[in-house]
């Protein structure tokens, strides 16, 4: 009986930590906390109506996801990105998605194509009516589909781990376009390339899609660094 009770207590604590982590993630993606901002543990505990312990565990979870950084005796801060780190993130993303799309080339089923087109329609709708956070989530969902359809579940897990850092990057990418619809439409050539069943054409479309975003992001951050 004692073992069972302790087990339930652990599960409830983890659920609380995950809930706090999810709410903090949403706030970070909405820009409620600026890069480099200090997250006051005591204040967050009061805001959430909980003790400081689950807030601290949630912050550690977000640190493992690359969204926060900790400093000894100072607490947690919103992570900042520089151009070199962005290059690393996008290089890893390209490696993952290149492998995924080459694996998918020639294996695209009608159901897969329908799902990708459906996701593209969702991205268009969110571009018209949704928030920046929703646009990020639907963009990530499209690329996650490519990884899922590749059939490599380990690749999907690595992609999910990288997603937290990518969300920060994609949020800034959205600020580079005057029209969110343009972001959605840039995914259409990827679907067109998959229809050719040519691995080289698929990889070229993906390289261009992600490469343009990477170039613009890195240029913007380098300008900020120079300032």
Backbone as CSV, one residue per row, in Angstrom:
resi,resn,N_x,N_y,N_z,CA_x,CA_y,CA_z,C_x,C_y,C_z
1,UNK,0.824,-1.204,0.000,0.000,0.000,0.000,0.862,1.260,0.000
2,UNK,1.929,1.216,0.781,2.815,2.384,0.841,3.441,2.677,-0.510
3,UNK,3.885,1.597,-1.196,4.526,1.768,-2.499,3.557,2.376,-3.506
4,UNK,2.307,1.889,-3.500,1.305,2.400,-4.442,1.015,3.870,-4.191
5,UNK,0.875,4.235,-2.905,0.583,5.632,-2.575,1.705,6.544,-3.031
6,UNK,2.947,6.141,-2.783,4.069,6.951,-3.218,4.108,7.068,-4.741
7,UNK,3.738,5.994,-5.440,3.694,6.045,-6.901,2.715,7.060,-7.416
8,UNK,1.511,7.082,-6.825,0.510,8.056,-7.251,0.965,9.477,-6.962
9,UNK,1.620,9.680,-5.833,2.081,11.021,-5.486,3.111,11.513,-6.505
10,UNK,3.980,10.617,-6.961,4.999,10.971,-7.938,4.361,11.367,-9.266
11,UNK,3.359,10.596,-9.696,2.676,10.891,-10.957,1.996,12.253,-10.902
12,UNK,1.335,12.551,-9.784,0.648,13.831,-9.652,1.641,14.985,-9.686
13,UNK,2.790,14.799,-9.026,3.800,15.841,-9.026,4.327,16.074,-10.434
14,UNK,4.568,15.003,-11.176,5.056,15.144,-12.537,4.030,15.840,-13.410
15,UNK,2.742,15.516,-13.214,1.707,16.176,-14.003,1.699,17.665,-13.732
16,UNK,1.861,18.043,-12.468,1.890,19.454,-12.110,3.084,20.144,-12.757
17,UNK,4.227,19.526,-12.715,5.431,20.084,-13.331,5.228,20.254,-14.826
18,UNK,4.661,19.243,-15.486,4.432,19.323,-16.929,3.434,20.421,-17.279
19,UNK,2.399,20.582,-16.453,1.425,21.638,-16.706,2.082,23.012,-16.618
20,UNK,2.905,23.204,-15.591,3.604,24.482,-15.445,4.563,24.692,-16.614
21,UNK,5.275,23.634,-16.998,6.208,23.731,-18.128,5.469,24.099,-19.406
22,UNK,4.299,23.514,-19.620,3.520,23.820,-20.827,3.082,25.284,-20.837
23,UNK,2.630,25.780,-19.678,2.179,27.169,-19.615,3.340,28.142,-19.789
24,UNK,4.488,27.802,-19.220,5.666,28.646,-19.412,6.115,28.632,-20.866
25,UNK,6.052,27.452,-21.499,6.419,27.351,-22.914,5.534,28.245,-23.767
26,UNK,4.234,28.201,-23.512,3.308,29.034,-24.273,3.623,30.515,-24.072
27,UNK,3.931,30.897,-22.834,4.263,32.297,-22.552,5.548,32.708,-23.262
28,UNK,6.525,31.802,-23.290,7.788,32.109,-23.967,7.574,32.281,-25.461
29,UNK,6.757,31.406,-26.052,6.521,31.486,-27.487,5.702,32.721,-27.860
30,UNK,4.879,33.178,-26.933,4.089,34.389,-27.180,4.919,35.646,-26.987
31,UNK,6.119,35.484,-26.445,6.968,36.650,-26.228,6.702,37.370,-24.933
32,UNK,6.018,36.711,-23.967,5.742,37.348,-22.678,7.019,37.589,-21.885
33,UNK,8.049,36.788,-22.154,9.345,36.972,-21.508,10.387,37.207,-22.602
34,UNK,11.080,38.298,-22.524,12.072,38.637,-23.547,13.314,37.764,-23.393
35,UNK,14.055,37.533,-24.482,15.315,36.796,-24.377,16.235,37.431,-23.334
36,UNK,16.785,36.616,-22.450,17.651,37.110,-21.394,16.928,37.496,-20.120
37,UNK,15.578,37.499,-20.146,14.807,37.903,-18.970,14.956,36.883,-17.846
38,UNK,14.961,37.381,-16.617,15.047,36.522,-15.442,13.652,36.036,-15.072
39,UNK,13.509,34.727,-14.829,12.241,34.169,-14.376,12.295,34.057,-12.855
40,UNK,11.576,34.933,-12.179,11.587,34.950,-10.720,10.794,33.763,-10.185
41,UNK,11.489,32.844,-9.573,10.870,31.604,-9.104,9.734,31.863,-8.114
42,UNK,9.981,32.756,-7.151,8.972,33.028,-6.128,7.724,33.663,-6.737
43,UNK,7.922,34.603,-7.660,6.786,35.259,-8.289,5.974,34.275,-9.124
44,UNK,6.661,33.408,-9.874,5.954,32.413,-10.678,5.161,31.462,-9.783
45,UNK,5.749,31.085,-8.652,5.032,30.201,-7.720,3.748,30.871,-7.244
46,UNK,3.810,32.164,-6.955,2.594,32.880,-6.543,1.595,32.960,-7.690
47,UNK,2.091,33.221,-8.899,1.200,33.321,-10.059,0.470,32.009,-10.323
48,UNK,1.190,30.895,-10.177,0.589,29.585,-10.425,-0.160,29.040,-9.212
49,UNK,0.045,29.652,-8.046,-0.611,29.175,-6.838,-0.056,27.861,-6.339
50,UNK,1.256,27.684,-6.487,1.905,26.441,-6.070,3.162,26.789,-5.272
51,UNK,3.817,25.763,-4.747,5.087,25.976,-4.072,6.183,26.211,-5.106
52,UNK,7.365,26.557,-4.640,8.454,26.840,-5.563,9.040,25.570,-6.180
53,UNK,8.864,24.424,-5.504,9.486,23.184,-5.980,9.037,22.791,-7.385
54,UNK,7.722,22.724,-7.693,7.325,22.353,-9.062,7.714,23.396,-10.098
55,UNK,7.768,24.666,-9.701,8.213,25.707,-10.625,9.671,25.480,-10.989
56,UNK,10.475,25.135,-9.971,11.898,24.879,-10.207,12.086,23.674,-11.120
57,UNK,11.297,22.610,-10.891,11.407,21.416,-11.734,10.962,21.709,-13.161
58,UNK,9.919,22.520,-13.313,9.462,22.893,-14.655,10.535,23.703,-15.373
59,UNK,11.197,24.593,-14.649,12.267,25.390,-15.245,13.431,24.498,-15.672
60,UNK,13.738,23.498,-14.871,14.807,22.567,-15.245,14.428,21.789,-16.497
61,UNK,13.148,21.448,-16.608,12.685,20.744,-17.803,12.852,21.618,-19.032
62,UNK,12.499,22.885,-18.922,12.655,23.804,-20.057,14.124,24.079,-20.353
63,UNK,14.959,24.001,-19.332,16.397,24.138,-19.572,16.904,22.962,-20.400
64,UNK,16.408,21.756,-20.109,16.824,20.585,-20.880,16.349,20.662,-22.318
65,UNK,15.296,21.455,-22.562,14.763,21.627,-23.916,15.409,22.799,-24.645
66,UNK,16.349,23.452,-23.983,17.063,24.542,-24.638,16.340,25.862,-24.638
67,UNK,15.338,26.018,-23.773,14.566,27.254,-23.759,14.992,28.202,-22.636
68,UNK,15.535,27.652,-21.565,16.024,28.443,-20.447,17.472,28.076,-20.159
69,UNK,18.153,28.948,-19.457,19.491,28.647,-18.953,19.513,29.019,-17.478
70,UNK,20.315,28.297,-16.696,20.407,28.579,-15.267,21.784,29.149,-14.940
71,UNK,21.802,30.016,-13.933,23.048,30.581,-13.441,23.118,30.346,-11.935
72,UNK,24.251,29.866,-11.434,24.364,29.562,-10.001,23.967,30.751,-9.128
73,UNK,23.096,30.486,-8.150,22.642,31.455,-7.153,21.865,32.630,-7.766
74,UNK,21.566,32.537,-9.061,20.798,33.616,-9.699,19.469,33.122,-10.266
75,UNK,19.391,31.849,-10.574,18.135,31.310,-11.065,18.131,31.070,-12.569
76,UNK,16.936,31.109,-13.146,16.746,30.763,-14.554,16.478,32.015,-15.387
77,UNK,17.011,31.974,-16.614,16.856,33.083,-17.539,16.412,32.546,-18.900
78,UNK,15.651,33.359,-19.625,15.239,32.987,-20.982,16.480,32.929,-21.853
79,UNK,16.600,31.861,-22.599,17.786,31.688,-23.421,17.840,32.711,-24.543
80,UNK,19.030,33.160,-24.839,19.257,34.019,-25.996,19.984,33.210,-27.062
81,UNK,19.775,33.586,-28.301,20.429,32.918,-29.428,21.375,33.884,-30.118
82,UNK,22.478,33.358,-30.608,23.340,34.147,-31.477,23.416,33.460,-32.833
83,UNK,24.068,34.101,-33.763,24.103,33.591,-35.135,24.736,32.209,-35.215
84,UNK,25.817,31.996,-34.468,26.502,30.702,-34.525,25.602,29.576,-34.023
85,UNK,24.859,29.835,-32.952,23.955,28.808,-32.421,22.824,28.516,-33.396
86,UNK,22.341,29.554,-34.061,21.274,29.351,-35.045,21.751,28.487,-36.206
87,UNK,22.974,28.712,-36.621,23.541,27.892,-37.699,23.562,26.430,-37.270
88,UNK,23.960,26.168,-36.028,24.006,24.795,-35.527,22.615,24.159,-35.512
89,UNK,21.618,24.918,-35.048,20.251,24.396,-34.982,19.746,24.035,-36.374
90,UNK,19.957,24.935,-37.319,19.457,24.693,-38.663,20.253,23.616,-39.391
91,UNK,21.536,23.522,-39.111,22.323,22.446,-39.717,21.797,21.080,-39.262
92,UNK,21.515,20.956,-37.975,20.985,19.690,-37.463,19.599,19.428,-38.028
93,UNK,18.786,20.461,-38.111,17.450,20.292,-38.688,17.527,19.820,-40.132
94,UNK,18.430,20.406,-40.891,18.587,19.991,-42.288,19.015,18.530,-42.387
95,UNK,19.936,18.114,-41.532,20.376,16.709,-41.553,19.203,15.771,-41.322
96,UNK,18.381,16.092,-40.334,17.236,15.246,-40.004,16.227,15.200,-41.147
97,UNK,15.868,16.372,-41.644,14.795,16.417,-42.637,15.267,15.970,-44.016
98,UNK,16.546,16.149,-44.323,17.056,15.592,-45.577,16.921,14.079,-45.573
99,UNK,17.318,13.467,-44.473,17.206,12.009,-44.379,15.743,11.585,-44.475
100,UNK,14.882,12.328,-43.806,13.462,11.979,-43.811,12.868,12.063,-45.213
101,UNK,13.163,13.158,-45.921,12.504,13.343,-47.218,13.085,12.405,-48.275
102,UNK,14.367,12.070,-48.162,14.934,11.100,-49.103,14.350,9.710,-48.845
103,UNK,14.100,9.399,-47.592,13.478,8.114,-47.264,12.037,8.063,-47.751
104,UNK,11.386,9.225,-47.725,9.983,9.303,-48.129,9.819,9.341,-49.647
105,UNK,10.819,9.856,-50.361,10.729,9.969,-51.817,10.466,8.603,-52.441
106,UNK,9.458,8.539,-53.297,9.106,7.275,-53.936,8.186,6.404,-53.117
107,UNK,7.921,6.818,-51.867,7.068,6.027,-50.989,5.827,6.800,-50.552
108,UNK,5.616,7.974,-51.144,4.481,8.798,-50.764,3.173,8.143,-51.209
109,UNK,2.315,7.855,-50.251,1.022,7.260,-50.566,-0.023,8.364,-50.746
110,UNK,-1.183,7.964,-51.259,-2.265,8.927,-51.412,-2.704,9.493,-50.076
111,UNK,-2.724,8.654,-49.051,-3.118,9.113,-47.723,-2.120,10.119,-47.166
112,UNK,-0.840,9.853,-47.398,0.188,10.791,-46.923,0.052,12.138,-47.616
113,UNK,-0.149,12.109,-48.942,-0.278,13.359,-49.684,-1.508,14.129,-49.229
114,UNK,-2.592,13.420,-48.991,-3.811,14.071,-48.496,-3.564,14.724,-47.145
115,UNK,-2.829,14.033,-46.284,-2.530,14.584,-44.961,-1.665,15.836,-45.063
116,UNK,-0.661,15.816,-45.935,0.205,16.977,-46.103,-0.563,18.163,-46.687
117,UNK,-1.405,17.887,-47.671,-2.219,18.959,-48.245,-3.207,19.509,-47.216
118,UNK,-3.755,18.610,-46.391,-4.648,19.056,-45.333,-3.940,19.946,-44.329
119,UNK,-2.702,19.580,-44.008,-1.929,20.402,-43.088,-1.595,21.753,-43.707
120,UNK,-1.322,21.754,-45.011,-1.060,23.018,-45.701,-2.301,23.915,-45.671
121,UNK,-3.479,23.328,-45.852,-4.722,24.104,-45.753,-4.890,24.677,-44.349
122,UNK,-4.546,23.884,-43.342,-4.622,24.367,-41.968,-3.683,25.538,-41.754
123,UNK,-2.479,25.443,-42.331,-1.514,26.537,-42.203,-2.034,27.805,-42.879
124,UNK,-2.711,27.658,-44.007,-3.279,28.823,-44.689,-4.375,29.467,-43.832
125,UNK,-5.211,28.602,-43.247,-6.296,29.130,-42.404,-5.736,29.861,-41.189
126,UNK,-4.741,29.261,-40.554,-4.137,29.884,-39.375,-3.417,31.177,-39.756
127,UNK,-2.851,31.206,-40.974,-2.200,32.439,-41.445,-3.201,33.581,-41.540
128,UNK,-4.444,33.244,-41.880,-5.486,34.268,-42.001,-6.087,34.641,-40.653
129,UNK,-6.274,33.629,-39.801,-7.101,33.848,-38.612,-6.378,33.605,-37.296
130,UNK,-5.260,32.890,-37.324,-4.640,32.446,-36.081,-3.598,33.401,-35.529
131,UNK,-3.045,32.973,-34.399,-2.001,33.740,-33.733,-0.628,33.279,-34.215
132,UNK,0.404,34.021,-33.812,1.768,33.652,-34.172,2.134,32.295,-33.589
133,UNK,1.681,32.025,-32.367,1.982,30.737,-31.735,1.343,29.597,-32.517
134,UNK,0.095,29.786,-32.953,-0.584,28.758,-33.751,0.128,28.537,-35.075
135,UNK,0.602,29.610,-35.682,1.334,29.474,-36.942,2.603,28.658,-36.751
136,UNK,3.279,28.874,-35.636,4.481,28.093,-35.334,4.135,26.619,-35.204
137,UNK,3.095,26.323,-34.430,2.741,24.934,-34.166,2.355,24.197,-35.445
138,UNK,1.622,24.848,-36.320,1.202,24.191,-37.559,2.375,24.026,-38.519
139,UNK,3.299,24.974,-38.504,4.511,24.849,-39.318,5.318,23.648,-38.858
140,UNK,5.524,23.532,-37.554,6.260,22.395,-37.007,5.539,21.093,-37.324
141,UNK,4.210,21.108,-37.250,3.422,19.898,-37.511,3.632,19.393,-38.938
142,UNK,3.750,20.306,-39.898,3.989,19.904,-41.289,5.317,19.164,-41.402
143,UNK,6.350,19.734,-40.822,7.678,19.121,-40.931,7.764,17.834,-40.118
144,UNK,7.014,17.768,-39.034,6.986,16.527,-38.259,6.346,15.400,-39.065
145,UNK,5.356,15.755,-39.887,4.735,14.755,-40.760,5.767,14.131,-41.690
146,UNK,6.639,14.964,-42.248,7.680,14.436,-43.134,8.532,13.407,-42.396
147,UNK,8.872,13.730,-41.148,9.682,12.804,-40.357,8.909,11.542,-40.025
148,UNK,7.644,11.683,-39.677,6.814,10.512,-39.360,6.664,9.603,-40.571
149,UNK,6.387,10.207,-41.720,6.148,9.418,-42.932,7.414,8.722,-43.429
150,UNK,8.578,9.183,-42.955,9.827,8.510,-43.338,9.901,7.111,-42.746
151,UNK,9.134,6.884,-41.671,9.113,5.566,-41.041,10.185,5.364,-39.991
152,UNK,11.003,6.378,-39.724,12.081,6.268,-38.744,11.636,6.940,-37.445
153,UNK,11.206,6.126,-36.479,10.671,6.682,-35.246,11.744,7.323,-34.376
154,UNK,12.967,6.838,-34.457,14.044,7.475,-33.700,14.300,8.878,-34.240
155,UNK,14.222,9.035,-35.538,14.386,10.357,-36.138,13.297,11.298,-35.630
156,UNK,12.078,10.781,-35.516,10.966,11.605,-35.024,11.243,12.072,-33.603
157,UNK,11.778,11.193,-32.766,12.063,11.568,-31.383,13.133,12.656,-31.308
158,UNK,14.157,12.540,-32.133,15.195,13.584,-32.155,14.610,14.897,-32.668
159,UNK,13.761,14.806,-33.691,13.102,16.003,-34.217,12.288,16.685,-33.124
160,UNK,11.554,15.900,-32.336,10.742,16.468,-31.258,11.612,17.195,-30.242
161,UNK,12.768,16.635,-29.935,13.677,17.287,-28.989,14.186,18.608,-29.536
162,UNK,14.452,18.644,-30.833,14.963,19.861,-31.460,13.877,20.921,-31.625
163,UNK,12.616,20.483,-31.625,11.496,21.386,-31.900,11.442,22.572,-30.940
164,UNK,11.802,22.349,-29.684,11.681,23.421,-28.711,12.588,24.598,-29.079
165,UNK,13.793,24.308,-29.517,14.674,25.380,-29.967,14.192,25.956,-31.299
166,UNK,13.691,25.089,-32.165,13.213,25.568,-33.465,12.044,26.530,-33.313
167,UNK,11.198,26.293,-32.302,10.040,27.162,-32.123,10.471,28.607,-31.886
168,UNK,11.512,28.785,-31.079,12.033,30.132,-30.888,12.464,30.727,-32.222
169,UNK,13.178,29.929,-33.003,13.686,30.406,-34.291,12.548,30.720,-35.246
170,UNK,11.576,29.821,-35.342,10.465,30.008,-36.270,9.631,31.225,-35.883
171,UNK,9.503,31.480,-34.577,8.769,32.663,-34.135,9.419,33.916,-34.694
172,UNK,10.749,33.954,-34.669,11.456,35.101,-35.225,11.373,35.124,-36.745
173,UNK,11.356,33.943,-37.373,11.213,33.889,-38.828,9.913,34.546,-39.253
174,UNK,8.844,34.280,-38.511,7.553,34.863,-38.847,7.588,36.373,-38.870
175,UNK,8.479,36.950,-38.069,8.583,38.395,-38.034,9.296,38.958,-39.271
176,UNK,9.913,38.067,-40.061,10.629,38.529,-41.244,9.720,38.653,-42.459
177,UNK,8.533,38.068,-42.381,7.606,38.099,-43.500,6.495,39.096,-43.219
178,UNK,6.160,39.899,-44.221,5.052,40.833,-44.064,3.724,40.096,-44.011
179,UNK,3.617,38.986,-44.719,2.366,38.247,-44.827,2.578,36.816,-44.355
180,UNK,1.929,36.391,-43.261,2.081,35.012,-42.781,1.692,33.975,-43.827
181,UNK,0.819,34.358,-44.765,0.416,33.422,-45.807,1.613,32.995,-46.646
182,UNK,2.579,33.872,-46.776,3.771,33.542,-47.558,4.532,32.383,-46.925
183,UNK,4.560,32.353,-45.595,5.230,31.257,-44.894,4.555,29.933,-45.228
184,UNK,3.231,29.932,-45.204,2.494,28.706,-45.507,2.749,28.251,-46.944
185,UNK,2.712,29.181,-47.879,2.835,28.818,-49.291,4.215,28.264,-49.640
186,UNK,5.238,28.605,-48.852,6.576,28.091,-49.153,6.685,26.580,-48.943
187,UNK,5.647,25.967,-48.368,5.673,24.518,-48.165,5.116,23.754,-49.371
188,UNK,4.422,24.445,-50.259,3.828,23.789,-51.426,4.877,23.128,-52.323
189,UNK,6.029,23.767,-52.596,7.035,23.110,-53.451,7.560,21.793,-52.872
190,UNK,7.522,21.634,-51.571,7.965,20.370,-50.972,7.014,19.249,-51.371
191,UNK,5.714,19.523,-51.312,4.730,18.512,-51.708,4.863,18.218,-53.206
192,UNK,5.060,19.255,-54.008,5.221,19.057,-55.448,6.437,18.191,-55.749
193,UNK,7.526,18.403,-55.016,8.731,17.606,-55.226,8.493,16.152,-54.846
194,UNK,7.747,15.927,-53.778,7.455,14.544,-53.361,6.649,13.808,-54.423
195,UNK,5.815,14.535,-55.161,5.021,13.897,-56.222,5.909,13.366,-57.336
196,UNK,7.093,13.943,-57.521,7.992,13.478,-58.585,8.655,12.142,-58.242
197,UNK,8.655,11.799,-56.939,9.294,10.568,-56.455,10.807,10.567,-56.682
198,UNK,11.368,11.731,-56.915,12.802,11.870,-57.165,13.494,12.353,-55.890
199,UNK,14.356,11.547,-55.267,15.025,11.952,-54.027,15.817,13.251,-54.172
200,UNK,16.463,13.432,-55.323,17.256,14.645,-55.518,16.362,15.883,-55.559
201,UNK,15.237,15.773,-56.250,14.305,16.903,-56.330,13.712,17.212,-54.957
202,UNK,13.426,16.173,-54.199,12.868,16.362,-52.858,13.864,17.057,-51.944
203,UNK,15.100,16.599,-51.992,16.116,17.205,-51.139,16.385,18.646,-51.555
204,UNK,16.369,18.907,-52.851,16.598,20.270,-53.336,15.501,21.218,-52.851
205,UNK,14.246,20.763,-52.898,13.133,21.593,-52.441,13.245,21.885,-50.950
206,UNK,13.624,20.864,-50.180,13.773,21.047,-48.743,14.947,21.964,-48.420
207,UNK,16.064,21.763,-49.130,17.241,22.612,-48.913,16.904,24.081,-49.152
208,UNK,16.153,24.336,-50.211,15.798,25.719,-50.521,14.872,26.289,-49.452
209,UNK,13.865,25.498,-49.066,12.865,25.943,-48.086,13.522,26.315,-46.762
210,UNK,14.323,25.415,-46.214,14.952,25.663,-44.925,16.137,26.613,-45.080
211,UNK,16.833,26.511,-46.211,17.997,27.360,-46.420,17.666,28.837,-46.459
212,UNK,16.550,29.195,-47.105,16.132,30.597,-47.161,15.851,31.109,-45.756
213,UNK,15.132,30.298,-44.966,14.824,30.701,-43.593,16.098,30.865,-42.778
214,UNK,17.011,29.913,-42.923,18.261,29.978,-42.175,19.051,31.238,-42.534
215,UNK,19.138,31.527,-43.821,19.902,32.684,-44.269,19.343,33.977,-43.693
216,UNK,18.027,34.121,-43.729,17.416,35.344,-43.232,17.591,35.478,-41.723
217,UNK,17.422,34.356,-41.014,17.579,34.381,-39.564,18.996,34.759,-39.180
218,UNK,19.963,34.118,-39.789,21.359,34.356,-39.437,21.753,35.797,-39.756
219,UNK,21.304,36.303,-40.890,21.614,37.691,-41.247,21.039,38.652,-40.217
220,UNK,19.819,38.394,-39.779,19.183,39.269,-38.802,19.939,39.250,-37.470
221,UNK,20.328,38.064,-37.037,21.028,37.977,-35.759,22.431,38.570,-35.846
222,UNK,23.079,38.430,-36.977,24.403,39.029,-37.119,24.318,40.556,-37.085
223,UNK,23.252,41.082,-37.656,23.051,42.530,-37.597,22.854,42.986,-36.154
224,UNK,22.091,42.210,-35.385,21.886,42.550,-33.979,23.186,42.468,-33.195
225,UNK,23.986,41.463,-33.491,25.249,41.306,-32.785,26.178,42.479,-33.081
226,UNK,26.175,42.954,-34.308,27.023,44.087,-34.674,26.558,45.362,-33.996
227,UNK,25.238,45.475,-33.823,24.688,46.658,-33.135,25.064,46.659,-31.664
